[in-house]
Amino acid sequence: MIYVGIDPGADGGIGVIDTLEDSAENFLLTTDKLIEVLHRPGKMKVMLEEVHAMPKQGVTSMFNFGKNFGVILGILEAMRVPYDLVTPRKWKAEFGLNGDKKKSIECCKRLFPCIDLKKSDRSKKDHDGMAEALLLAEYGRRKLK
């Protein structure tokens, strides 16, 4: 079974856990990478973070976020990939997390110590979108066995 987690934010990520290969991977969220991941052979379940507008967020950023979310939904529907929408509150509770992105990175590193969370070789900081996407995939693996 392949579990895919998607953090749909502007700086989001894709996390993949393949139970047959006993492997985990993470990527920056791009349309091309998402389509590539969804074309993998095998039974697949996707966990897509269901997020909503937050107070004090700019109109332009929320519009762009909604557009990204819609593109992801369109790809999933067009490819007929089964998915679940999961609120941050729900999946983060599984790991004892709140809204602190640093805590998400720390949790991901504990669960997946061999995974590199850097955006690129030149990055100095770990990428919270890729960490949270991998945690979403792990949430799916735990809940959908």
N, C-alpha and C positions, 0 to 999 in steps of 0.2 A: 504494500500500500504506500502511496506517496501522499504526504500531507504538505500542503502549501499554505503559508501564512502571508497575507498581504497587508502592509501598512500603506494606506492610500495617500498619505500626505504628500505635499510638494517635494519633500526630501525623504520620501518613503523607501520601503524596501520589500524584498521578496525573500522569504525563508522557505527552505525545502528540506523535509525529512523523508528519506526513502527507507522504509523498514526492511525491504528485501535486500538492499545493498548495505544496510546498516550505516547510512551516511547522512550527513547534514551539510547544507550549503546555504549561503546567503548572497544576495545581490542587491544593487541599487535598483529601484523601481524605474524601469523604462518600458514602453510598450513592446519594443522588440524582445527584450529579455522575458517579459511576461508571456508572450506568445511562444517563445522558445521553450520555456519551462512547461507550459500547458500542453505542448506537443509531445512530451515524454510518454513513452509507452507504459502502460500499467494503470491499475485502478487508482483514481486520484480524488482527493477531497480537499477543497479550498476553504480556508477560514479568512474572510474579509472583514477587516475592522470597520464596524458601523459607527461612524462619528457624525456629529451634528455641529451646527454653528454654535460658537461660544460667544458670550458677551465680550465686547470690546475688540473683536476681530474685525479687520478692515473688510469693506465690501468687496474690493477687488480680490483680496486673498481668498475670501470665502467663495467667490464666483469661480476662481481658478481651481480651488479644491473640489467644488461640486462637479466641475467639468472633468477633472481627473477621475473622480469616483464614478461618474457616468461612463467614461471610456472603459474603465475596468469592468464594470457591470456588463457593458455591451460585448466586450471580448469574451467574458465568461459565458454569457447567454449564446452568442454566436457559435462558440466552440462546444456548447452543451456540456460544460464542465460543472458538476455539482458543487455548490458552495453554500456556506452558512454565513450569515451576517452576525457578528459578535461585537457587543459593546465593549469599550475599553474596561469599564467597571467589572464586567463579567469575567473576561479572560485574565485581567490583572489580579483579581481576587484569588485565582488558582495558584498564583505565585507569591501572594502576600504583598503585592505592589500597589502603589498609588500613582499619581501623575508625575512622579519624579523620574525623569529620563535616565539619570545616572544610576538609579536603583535598577532600572530595567537592564541597563548594560551590565551591571554587576551580576545580576541574576543569570543573564544569558551566558556570561563567561563561566559561571559556576556549573551550569548545565552542559555547556558545550565548550570546554576549555581549549580545544584545538581549532576553533573557528576564529578567523581574523575578522574583526568588526571595523576595520579601517576602510574608508571609501576608496582609497588608492594607496599605492606604495609611498606616495609623498605625504599622505595624511598623518597628522600627529594625534588626532583625537578619534576615539571610537564613534561609530555612526549609530545613533539611537534608532533610526528607522529600520536599519538592517537587524539590529538586536530585537526590536519589538516584533518584527515580521517572523523571526525565527521562534520567538516565544509564542506567537499566535499559531504557528505550525505545531509546536509542542503541545499547546492547549488542545488542538484538534486531535493529535495522536492520543492524548490521554482520555478525551471525552468520547471519541468516536470509534473505539476499538471494536 
